Amino acid sequence: MGNQEELYTETADEAFNTVHCLFVPWKSESTILTAHLIENEMRGDMMLIDKAYAIHALKRELESETDQKMSDIAFTKLANEMGYKISPKHFRRFKYAIELDQMIPQVLRSGLGGHKIDHIKKVEKAYQHYCVEKTNTEKVQFDAAFMAVMSASNTDEVWDFEQTRLELDDRLSEITGVRYNLLRLEVDAILFNHSISAVEFSDQTDFKGEEVQTESAVKQEENNDLKTTEHEEGSQHCNNQNSASEIELDPDKIKLELAEHDKGTQLKILRQKGFELACKIAKSAQIEEVVMPAKCGLGFFMESPSQPLAPDSVSYYNWWLLFGISEQNVNNDSHYPMWAFTDLYNRFGEDQRNQDNSLVHWIGSEPGIAQFMHEFLHQQTLIIDQTFTDVFRLMENCRKIRSTFLANEIWEEHA
């Protein structure tokens, strides 16, 4: 301001004696919040979860000012009248995002999109409907299981909801007593508006327990959302009903499509789950660097540790346990290519050529089954309860791969 006064004194130009300002009279706190929302919407620099909380705060402020609770429709109508455009559908999305924030806050802040949030909600409702209505599971029990699985998947890295669903299948299978593969098939049938009975499923001996991957369904739903306006929601619902009716005319085709849906993607998901569980187990022994991802086999293989393994140590037992589960030591030519380039393979070759037991000095002798059971699996000083549980989850994941896919499918490398 001082510079402007000096310029006016020097030039006597009225342009330097005037300050233009826009005065907007204060009306209410809700008006201010609405203005901020509109400004941030125009700038486009607000994350979805932050916008959700801002809209939630606006609704609470409006309820406080009017001294009455507002329905979603009433709120969105008033917000539109105040200049902030929002539909009931999108407001419900924001409310659900706030619910998810209690489970996966890091995932939401990594940029999870609106259509993905809508899909998660649909999947949750499908699981809830099946568990509560079909298996008589208490809703509070389902809610606790869903929150636990989602919370465990919270990460600021790349998040795969399909992998989280596999965890949910396992947890709900334990609660309901329904086989995980049947549970998954029934839930997907609900998502697709189909009906598949347990009797029909159990009679299909050629299914081999395939779980259904729904990624293409997600894309189809997202495309429908993009093309469908708010005013077309009613007709879209009718179209979905018609589609379901048409498909029900050919139930054999439905079951075939569900059972054979993208087995390649299914295998990739199971391998990724195996790799992450192996990393988690190795991390408990501070040797996570020895677990390597594999595009074939069971999803991971073991590398040489950076330092020799101390006999009967936590790292020693963990390394040998994971080495055995990976099956890379199986005497089969199809297994070797996945780890032939490693330091472990080179050490193995040198040991064979020189006959000097150099590899044994580095990783120790392979422990026998009795030693594993007595010295390792029974002692909490060597394996904590969580790691013990993770070991069995990893073994179950490998069993799923072995029981669902043929050997040439498992050990053939896919890009």
C-alpha positions as a printed NumPy array, in Angstrom:
array([[  0.   ,   0.   ,   0.   ],
       [  2.922,   2.319,   0.747],
       [  4.203,   2.087,  -2.81 ],
       [  0.747,   2.945,  -4.15 ],
       [  0.587,   6.077,  -1.959],
       [  4.019,   7.158,  -3.171],
       [  2.931,   6.724,  -6.788],
       [ -0.196,   8.811,  -6.199],
       [  1.871,  11.538,  -4.518],
       [  4.286,  11.535,  -7.416],
       [  1.794,  11.314, -10.299],
       [ -1.534,  12.527,  -8.828],
       [ -3.124,   9.77 , -10.925],
       [ -6.456,   8.671,  -9.364],
       [ -5.745,   5.109, -10.48 ],
       [ -3.224,   4.949,  -7.625],
       [ -5.657,   6.474,  -5.127],
       [ -8.323,   3.776,  -5.567],
       [ -8.483,   0.165,  -4.421],
       [-11.023,  -2.075,  -6.116],
       [-12.501,  -4.725,  -3.878],
       [-15.507,  -6.993,  -4.122],
       [-17.705,  -6.893,  -1.028],
       [-19.982,  -9.851,  -0.445],
       [-22.199,  -9.468,   2.607],
       [-22.091, -12.381,   5.063],
       [-25.296, -14.404,   5.03 ],
       [-24.551, -17.658,   6.81 ],
       [-21.821, -20.168,   7.48 ],
       [-23.461, -22.574,   5.014],
       [-23.179, -19.95 ,   2.277],
       [-19.449, -19.646,   2.939],
       [-19.009, -23.438,   2.869],
       [-20.961, -23.649,  -0.38 ],
       [-18.798, -20.944,  -1.965],
       [-15.639, -22.809,  -0.95 ],
       [-17.006, -26.043,  -2.408],
       [-17.878, -24.339,  -5.706],
       [-14.42 , -22.734,  -5.882],
       [-12.641, -26.043,  -5.177],
       [-14.857, -27.795,  -7.72 ],
       [-13.822, -25.287, -10.379],
       [-10.148, -25.648,  -9.492],
       [-10.433, -29.434,  -9.459],
       [ -7.721, -29.906,  -6.808],
       [ -9.834, -31.56 ,  -4.108],
       [ -9.587, -35.282,  -3.41 ],
       [-12.83 , -37.242,  -3.352],
       [-12.584, -38.092,   0.349],
       [-11.879, -34.443,   1.275],
       [-14.855, -33.367,  -0.807],
       [-16.969, -35.982,   0.972],
       [-16.14 , -34.522,   4.371],
       [-16.733, -30.968,   3.118],
       [-20.181, -31.888,   1.787],
       [-20.955, -33.723,   5.02 ],
       [-20.007, -30.577,   6.955],
       [-22.289, -28.491,   4.716],
       [-25.233, -30.797,   5.415],
       [-24.65 , -30.621,   9.163],
       [-24.43 , -26.828,   9.   ],
       [-27.669, -26.571,   7.032],
       [-29.384, -28.892,   9.513],
       [-28.098, -26.73 ,  12.347],
       [-29.311, -23.526,  10.711],
       [-32.748, -24.954,   9.9  ],
       [-32.927, -26.873,  13.177],
       [-34.146, -30.03 ,  11.427],
       [-32.768, -33.217,   9.916],
       [-32.601, -33.393,   6.134],
       [-33.074, -36.347,   3.845],
       [-30.512, -36.906,   1.1  ],
       [-32.967, -35.611,  -1.509],
       [-33.868, -32.526,   0.513],
       [-30.204, -31.7  ,   1.109],
       [-29.139, -32.091,  -2.508],
       [-32.109, -30.016,  -3.658],
       [-31.15 , -27.194,  -1.282],
       [-27.461, -27.44 ,  -2.231],
       [-28.424, -27.091,  -5.908],
       [-30.527, -24.024,  -5.09 ],
       [-27.476, -22.523,  -3.351],
       [-25.375, -23.069,  -6.488],
       [-23.579, -26.333,  -5.705],
       [-24.63 , -29.033,  -8.151],
       [-24.885, -32.49 ,  -6.603],
       [-27.274, -35.409,  -7.185],
       [-28.612, -37.789,  -4.518],
       [-26.63 , -40.58 ,  -6.184],
       [-23.344, -38.727,  -5.811],
       [-24.184, -37.668,  -2.265],
       [-24.707, -41.335,  -1.36 ],
       [-21.29 , -42.058,  -2.895],
       [-19.688, -39.426,  -0.656],
       [-21.429, -40.825,   2.435],
       [-20.118, -44.286,   1.662],
       [-16.622, -42.888,   1.108],
       [-16.709, -41.569,   4.686],
       [-17.662, -45.056,   5.882],
       [-14.744, -46.53 ,   3.924],
       [-12.429, -43.95 ,   5.46 ],
       [-12.748, -45.832,   8.745],
       [-11.271, -48.889,   6.995],
       [ -9.001, -47.864,   4.094],
       [ -7.928, -44.241,   4.648],
       [ -4.622, -44.638,   2.805],
       [ -6.309, -46.245,  -0.202],
       [ -8.808, -43.396,  -0.454],
       [ -6.044, -40.801,  -0.296],
       [ -4.065, -42.56 ,  -3.005],
       [ -6.758, -41.464,  -5.471],
       [ -9.523, -44.099,  -5.407],
       [-12.147, -43.033,  -7.954],
       [-15.879, -42.635,  -7.557],
       [-16.859, -45.555,  -9.789],
       [-14.564, -47.883,  -7.825],
       [-16.205, -46.723,  -4.584],
       [-19.621, -47.464,  -6.094],
       [-18.418, -50.945,  -7.053],
       [-17.104, -51.67 ,  -3.551],
       [-20.476, -50.686,  -2.129],
       [-22.317, -52.997,  -4.532],
       [-19.981, -55.861,  -3.669],
       [-20.391, -55.281,   0.069],
       [-24.183, -55.275,  -0.25 ],
       [-24.061, -58.502,  -2.285],
       [-21.928, -60.252,   0.339],
       [-24.122, -58.891,   3.109],
       [-27.304, -60.055,   1.381],
       [-25.923, -63.544,   0.837],
       [-24.537, -63.968,   4.363],
       [-27.474, -62.459,   6.257],
       [-30.359, -63.653,   4.072],
       [-29.023, -66.977,   2.79 ],
       [-26.859, -68.256,   5.668],
       [-28.519, -66.492,   8.636],
       [-25.279, -64.81 ,   9.653],
       [-25.766, -61.938,  12.102],
       [-25.353, -58.586,  10.379],
       [-23.069, -57.345,  13.132],
       [-20.847, -60.386,  12.539],
       [-20.723, -59.706,   8.812],
       [-19.97 , -56.007,   9.371],
       [-17.104, -56.871,  11.71 ],
       [-15.625, -59.328,   9.202],
       [-15.915, -56.866,   6.31 ],
       [-14.283, -54.078,   8.322],
       [-11.461, -56.358,   9.485],
       [-10.618, -57.557,   5.961],
       [-10.832, -54.089,   4.436],
       [ -8.731, -52.553,   7.21 ],
       [ -6.07 , -55.222,   6.778],
       [ -5.821, -54.312,   3.076],
       [ -5.236, -50.596,   3.749],
       [ -2.085, -49.44 ,   1.949],
       [ -0.704, -46.399,   0.165],
       [  0.631, -48.676,  -2.589],
       [ -1.292, -50.073,  -5.568],
       [ -4.522, -51.52 ,  -4.162],
       [ -6.27 , -54.521,  -5.702],
       [ -9.866, -54.945,  -4.546],
       [-10.109, -58.361,  -6.203],
       [ -7.34 , -59.599,  -3.947],
       [ -9.163, -58.137,  -0.956],
       [-12.244, -60.058,  -2.055],
       [-10.267, -63.3  ,  -1.882],
       [ -9.457, -62.49 ,   1.739],
       [-13.125, -61.732,   2.353],
       [-14.12 , -65.061,   0.789],
       [-11.813, -66.854,   3.211],
       [-13.085, -64.972,   6.266],
       [-16.763, -65.37 ,   5.418],
       [-16.277, -69.028,   4.529],
       [-15.089, -69.596,   8.097],
       [-18.068, -67.7  ,   9.525],
       [-20.785, -69.196,   7.341],
       [-19.409, -72.7  ,   6.861],
       [-19.898, -72.331,   3.09 ],
       [-16.996, -73.321,   0.809],
       [-15.165, -70.212,  -0.339],
       [-15.588, -71.057,  -4.044],
       [-19.341, -71.639,  -3.703],
       [-19.706, -68.494,  -1.611],
       [-17.884, -66.483,  -4.286],
       [-20.032, -67.932,  -7.053],
       [-23.266, -67.17 ,  -5.188],
       [-22.214, -63.582,  -4.449],
       [-21.258, -62.992,  -8.079],
       [-24.618, -64.424,  -9.105],
       [-26.251, -61.755,  -6.926],
       [-24.086, -59.063,  -8.519],
       [-25.04 , -60.261, -11.987],
       [-28.725, -60.601, -11.046],
       [-28.603, -64.353, -11.647],
       [-29.662, -67.199,  -9.393],
       [-27.524, -70.327,  -9.023],
       [-28.493, -72.958,  -6.472],
       [-25.993, -74.799,  -4.296],
       [-27.337, -78.1  ,  -5.62 ],
       [-26.656, -77.09 ,  -9.215],
       [-23.147, -75.981,  -8.318],
       [-22.218, -79.09 ,  -6.332],
       [-23.269, -81.292,  -9.266],
       [-20.85 , -79.579, -11.66 ],
       [-17.718, -81.712, -11.326],
       [-15.899, -79.804, -14.058],
       [-15.867, -76.487, -12.178],
       [-12.827, -77.525, -10.133],
       [-13.515, -74.735,  -7.651],
       [-12.838, -71.772,  -9.941],
       [-13.577, -68.46 ,  -8.29 ],
       [-15.118, -65.764, -10.444],
       [-13.182, -62.691, -11.443],
       [-15.44 , -59.67 , -11.998],
       [-13.073, -57.068, -13.452],
       [-14.924, -56.935, -16.761],
       [-18.157, -56.487, -14.848],
       [-16.629, -53.488, -13.081],
       [-15.669, -51.93 , -16.415],
       [-19.129, -52.583, -17.818],
       [-20.753, -50.94 , -14.806],
       [-18.418, -47.961, -15.044],
       [-19.226, -47.512, -18.752],
       [-22.929, -47.688, -17.969],
       [-22.502, -45.049, -15.249],
       [-20.677, -42.745, -17.622],
       [-23.372, -43.073, -20.293],
       [-26.373, -42.95 , -17.957],
       [-27.632, -39.595, -16.626],
       [-29.499, -39.163, -13.378],
       [-32.822, -39.04 , -15.25 ],
       [-32.077, -42.352, -16.985],
       [-31.585, -44.378, -13.808],
       [-35.151, -45.714, -13.91 ],
       [-34.907, -46.937, -17.49 ],
       [-31.449, -48.376, -16.819],
       [-32.938, -50.439, -13.982],
       [-35.549, -51.79 , -16.385],
       [-32.854, -52.651, -18.919],
       [-30.941, -54.579, -16.267],
       [-34.061, -56.542, -15.388],
       [-34.655, -57.365, -19.039],
       [-31.042, -58.486, -19.451],
       [-31.342, -60.781, -16.438],
       [-34.539, -62.287, -17.827],
       [-32.925, -62.968, -21.176],
       [-29.904, -64.67 , -19.583],
       [-32.075, -66.819, -17.339],
       [-33.43 , -68.437, -20.491],
       [-30.068, -70.216, -20.853],
       [-28.849, -71.214, -17.342],
       [-26.204, -73.603, -18.669],
       [-24.568, -70.732, -20.532],
       [-24.635, -68.601, -17.376],
       [-22.864, -71.23 , -15.296],
       [-20.296, -71.871, -18.007],
       [-19.486, -68.161, -18.356],
       [-19.177, -67.664, -14.589],
       [-17.042, -70.758, -14.066],
       [-14.63 , -70.052, -16.924],
       [-14.354, -66.287, -16.437],
       [-10.77 , -65.193, -16.977],
       [ -8.781, -67.949, -15.309],
       [ -5.548, -66.195, -16.238],
       [ -6.44 , -63.163, -14.17 ],
       [ -7.596, -65.409, -11.34 ],
       [ -4.212, -67.132, -11.251],
       [ -2.385, -63.795, -11.247],
       [ -4.436, -62.657,  -8.245],
       [ -3.679, -65.83 ,  -6.297],
       [  0.018, -65.567,  -7.128],
       [  0.114, -61.95 ,  -5.985],
       [ -1.586, -62.928,  -2.745],
       [  0.981, -65.697,  -2.236],
       [  3.869, -63.317,  -2.835],
       [  2.521, -60.758,  -0.363],
       [  1.913, -63.368,   2.322],
       [  5.433, -64.747,   1.82 ],
       [  6.834, -61.206,   2.17 ],
       [  4.855, -60.716,   5.353],
       [  6.155, -63.961,   6.846],
       [  9.749, -63.148,   5.853],
       [  9.43 , -59.624,   7.258],
       [  8.612, -61.068,  10.685],
       [ 12.11 , -62.623,  10.584],
       [ 13.705, -59.489,   9.044],
       [ 14.616, -61.294,   5.812],
       [ 11.966, -59.824,   3.515],
       [ 14.592, -59.13 ,   0.838],
       [ 14.87 , -62.865,   0.084],
       [ 11.315, -63.178,  -1.301],
       [ 11.065, -62.556,  -5.04 ],
       [  7.87 , -62.326,  -7.138],
       [  7.36 , -64.969,  -9.831],
       [  5.093, -64.823, -12.879],
       [  4.814, -68.588, -12.794],
       [  4.575, -71.25 , -10.126],
       [  3.004, -70.258,  -6.817],
       [  3.813, -66.566,  -7.095],
       [  7.172, -66.298,  -5.342],
       [ 10.59 , -67.869,  -4.968],
       [ 13.434, -67.541,  -2.5  ],
       [ 16.791, -65.859,  -3.009],
       [ 19.982, -66.226,  -0.968],
       [ 19.952, -64.242,   2.272],
       [ 22.369, -61.314,   2.417],
       [ 24.117, -62.915,   5.4  ],
       [ 24.571, -66.528,   6.513],
       [ 21.604, -67.876,   8.445],
       [ 22.366, -68.602,  12.079],
       [ 21.461, -72.205,  12.979],
       [ 18.056, -72.628,  14.678],
       [ 17.302, -68.915,  14.336],
       [ 13.997, -67.336,  13.361],
       [ 15.435, -66.347,   9.976],
       [ 16.763, -69.877,   9.404],
       [ 13.389, -71.532,   9.968],
       [ 11.452, -68.898,   8.038],
       [ 13.761, -69.128,   5.038],
       [ 13.561, -72.919,   4.82 ],
       [  9.808, -72.918,   5.389],
       [  9.188, -70.487,   2.529],
       [ 11.701, -72.267,   0.312],
       [  9.758, -75.49 ,   0.731],
       [  6.334, -73.904,   0.171],
       [  7.543, -72.186,  -3.018],
       [  8.254, -75.639,  -4.545],
       [ 11.29 , -74.251,  -6.339],
       [ 13.332, -77.156,  -4.952],
       [ 11.083, -79.779,  -6.568],
       [ 13.087, -81.957,  -8.961],
       [ 11.274, -80.854, -12.092],
       [ 12.709, -79.087, -15.124],
       [  9.699, -76.743, -15.295],
       [ 10.516, -75.296, -11.868],
       [ 14.124, -74.271, -12.397],
       [ 13.779, -71.471, -14.993],
       [ 12.062, -69.16 , -12.508],
       [ 15.12 , -68.983, -10.259],
       [ 18.012, -70.071, -12.51 ],
       [ 19.356, -66.49 , -12.678],
       [ 19.562, -66.011,  -8.905],
       [ 22.5  , -65.947,  -6.543],
       [ 20.982, -68.968,  -4.795],
       [ 21.137, -71.005,  -8.014],
       [ 24.752, -69.944,  -8.596],
       [ 25.705, -70.935,  -5.044],
       [ 23.965, -74.27 ,  -5.549],
       [ 25.961, -74.855,  -8.753],
       [ 29.283, -73.919,  -7.116],
       [ 28.534, -76.187,  -4.192],
       [ 27.845, -79.084,  -6.573],
       [ 31.017, -78.455,  -8.584],
       [ 33.368, -77.86 ,  -5.668],
       [ 31.821, -80.286,  -3.174],
       [ 32.779, -77.876,  -0.373],
       [ 29.393, -77.441,   1.352],
       [ 29.605, -73.687,   0.774],
       [ 25.84 , -73.464,   0.366],
       [ 25.223, -75.366,   3.591],
       [ 27.535, -72.96 ,   5.413],
       [ 25.428, -70.078,   4.076],
       [ 21.842, -71.273,   4.552],
       [ 22.304, -74.276,   6.831],
       [ 21.149, -77.841,   6.362],
       [ 17.514, -78.429,   5.497],
       [ 15.594, -79.046,   8.743],
       [ 13.568, -82.23 ,   8.976],
       [  9.812, -82.283,   9.518],
       [ 10.185, -83.284,  13.187],
       [ 12.55 , -80.39 ,  13.805],
       [ 10.135, -77.996,  12.116],
       [  7.207, -79.14 ,  14.221],
       [  8.99 , -79.219,  17.567],
       [ 11.57 , -76.466,  17.296],
       [  9.695, -73.971,  15.139],
       [  5.918, -74.258,  14.796],
       [  5.3  , -75.048,  18.479],
       [  7.391, -72.24 ,  19.947],
       [  6.074, -68.691,  20.169],
       [  9.597, -67.402,  20.711],
       [ 10.363, -68.422,  17.114],
       [  7.023, -67.805,  15.395],
       [  4.428, -65.373,  16.731],
       [  0.716, -66.109,  16.46 ],
       [  0.126, -63.724,  13.537],
       [  2.971, -65.247,  11.514],
       [  1.709, -68.738,  12.386],
       [ -1.681, -67.751,  10.963],
       [ -0.066, -66.235,   7.865],
       [  1.841, -69.466,   7.219],
       [ -1.39 , -71.42 ,   7.04 ],
       [ -3.038, -68.734,   4.912],
       [ -0.111, -69.018,   2.48 ],
       [ -0.376, -72.802,   2.412],
       [ -4.119, -72.559,   1.801],
       [ -3.512, -70.092,  -1.035],
       [ -1.034, -72.504,  -2.641],
       [ -3.564, -75.334,  -2.22 ],
       [ -6.133, -73.236,  -4.07 ],
       [ -3.735, -72.788,  -6.969],
       [ -2.872, -76.481,  -7.055],
       [ -6.509, -77.634,  -6.839],
       [ -7.899, -75.118,  -9.335],
       [ -5.305, -75.134, -12.122],
       [ -3.431, -77.774, -14.09 ],
       [  0.305, -78.195, -13.621],
       [  1.119, -76.772, -17.064],
       [ -1.039, -73.712, -16.269],
       [  0.724, -73.149, -12.945],
       [  4.305, -73.524, -14.135],
       [  3.999, -71.886, -17.536],
       [  5.239, -68.305, -17.301],
       [  2.803, -65.639, -18.44 ],
       [  3.813, -62.039, -19.111]])
